[in-house]
């Protein structure tokens, strides 16, 4: 599909990628002759973007939990568990491994992770990596909203390492994979989100819109306490639909924080993301405590 040229303003601030964006780095790469100069400028951009990310994480905490939350973080009771969804796990499962091995164990005692990977090859390789982690379940399905009659959907393959596999970015090679709605899968597996602190990270190459439509229309979005990932792929595939997507996010007050492969190489970015994850966990804890109070009040 032919698209209008990207707005020049996206080079300074991309609606999904923020200041550290590939368009800006490409312009700098073309303008700067010396590699070392390019690396210095790119490094400065990443540092500034990380500072902005940290400030945003602090503002989000105050907005969601109040000013005192900057100084006090309550512990998670043993009887309350976290569910973490990783949509688009990929074959190396790096983000999921970080969550399971480093971040979640420092936050709570009980958590379960459900990881969805549509590509069969990536699914099998991720299984090998995650084999010894009992609280992780890996599912070989594609998540979308409009399910084909036969329950199968084409996953178009990229020519790289599978990072660009997509339901929407068409290519000559593809595989048929089973499709499902996340809401249907949760119902089939008797998982009631309202009883858990819920975190969701996804990077599914343009299908994020459909997953969120499903969560909103099924009434489950109100139980997702924190959204994470870089949801920029739709802007590369269909600019008009991306505009609809961003309007949808605004209308339903869905605000995600970056968490994908490019963040993993930067210690301070990961600390910012971990800080925001803690904020989301506290939001979920308060939601559950409020539910318990309402239930006890109804009994009385």
C-alpha positions, 0 to 999 in steps of 0.5 A, spaced: 500 500 500 502 506 498 503 511 504 504 518 504 511 521 506 512 521 514 511 527 517 518 531 518 516 532 526 517 524 527 524 525 526 524 529 532 519 525 536 516 519 533 509 517 536 511 510 538 519 510 538 519 517 541 526 521 541 530 515 540 527 513 533 530 510 527 528 516 522 532 520 526 538 516 526 538 515 519 538 522 518 544 523 522 547 517 519 547 520 512 549 527 514 555 525 518 561 522 515 565 519 521 563 513 524 565 515 531 562 522 530 555 518 529 556 513 535 557 519 539 551 523 537 547 517 537 549 515 544 547 522 546 540 521 543 539 515 547 541 518 554 537 524 553 531 519 551 532 515 557 532 521 561 525 522 558 523 515 560 525 516 567 521 522 568 515 519 565 516 513 569 516 518 575 510 522 573 506 516 571 507 513 578 505 520 581 499 520 577 497 513 578 499 512 585 500 519 588 506 523 591 507 518 597 508 512 592 515 515 590 518 514 597 514 508 599 512 501 596 508 496 600 510 489 599 505 484 595 502 479 600 503 472 599 496 470 597 496 475 591 499 473 584 502 476 578 500 474 571 505 476 566 503 476 558 509 476 553 506 476 546 511 475 541 516 472 545 521 470 539 526 465 539 530 468 544 525 470 549 530 475 552 525 480 555 521 474 558 527 471 561 529 478 564 522 478 567 522 471 569 529 471 572 530 478 574 525 483 575 518 479 577 522 475 583 524 481 586 517 484 586 513 478 589 513 471 591 508 468 586 507 469 578 505 465 572 507 467 565 504 466 559 508 467 552 505 467 545 509 465 539 506 464 532 512 462 528 513 454 529 520 455 529 521 460 534 516 457 538 520 451 538 527 454 540 524 458 545 521 452 548 528 450 549 530 456 552 524 456 557 524 449 558 526 449 566 522 454 568 516 451 571 512 458 572 512 459 564 507 456 559 509 457 552 503 457 547 504 456 539 498 461 537 497 467 533 493 472 537 488 477 533 481 479 533 478 477 526 478 469 526 478 466 520 473 461 519 478 455 519 481 458 525 488 458 521 491 465 519 497 466 515 504 468 518 508 472 513 515 471 514 521 476 514 528 475 511 532 476 517 531 472 524 524 472 525 523 479 528 519 481 522 514 476 522 507 479 521 500 477 520 499 484 516 506 485 512 505 480 506 511 477 503 512 471 499 513 466 504 509 464 510 506 459 514 499 457 517 498 458 524 492 457 529 489 463 531 485 465 537 483 471 541 486 472 547 479 473 551 477 466 548 484 463 550 483 466 557 476 463 558 478 456 555 483 456 560 479 458 566 483 464 567 480 470 571 484 476 570 480 480 576 483 475 581 491 477 579 495 483 578 496 483 570 502 485 566 502 485 558 508 486 554 507 485 546 511 486 540 507 482 534 508 486 528 502 490 527 497 486 531 497 489 537 491 493 535 487 487 534 489 484 541 487 491 544 480 491 541 479 484 543 481 486 551 476 492 550 470 489 547 471 483 552 471 488 558 478 485 560 482 491 559 480 494 565 484 488 569 490 489 565 495 494 570 500 495 565 502 495 558 509 494 555 512 494 548 514 498 542 507 498 538 510 502 532 509 496 526 502 499 524 505 505 522 510 502 518 505 498 514 498 502 514 499 509 516 491 511 516 490 505 521 496 507 525 492 514 526 486 510 528 490 505 533 493 511 536 486 515 537 483 508 540 489 508 545 487 515 547 480 514 547 481 508 552 486 511 556 491 505 554 498 508 555 504 503 554 512 503 556 517 501 551 520 494 553 523 490 547 530 488 544 533 495 543 532 496 551 535 490 553 542 493 552 542 499 556 542 498 564 539 504 566 533 503 561 531 497 564 531 500 571 526 505 568 522 500 565 523 495 572 521 502 576 514 502 572 513 495 572 513 496 580 508 502 579 503 497 575 504 492 580 502 497 586 496 499 581 494 492 581 495 490 588 490 496 590 485 494 585 485 487 588 485 490 595 479 494 593 475 488 590 476 484 597 473 490 601 467 490 596 466 483 597 467 483 604 462 489 605 457 485 601 457 479 605 456 484 611 
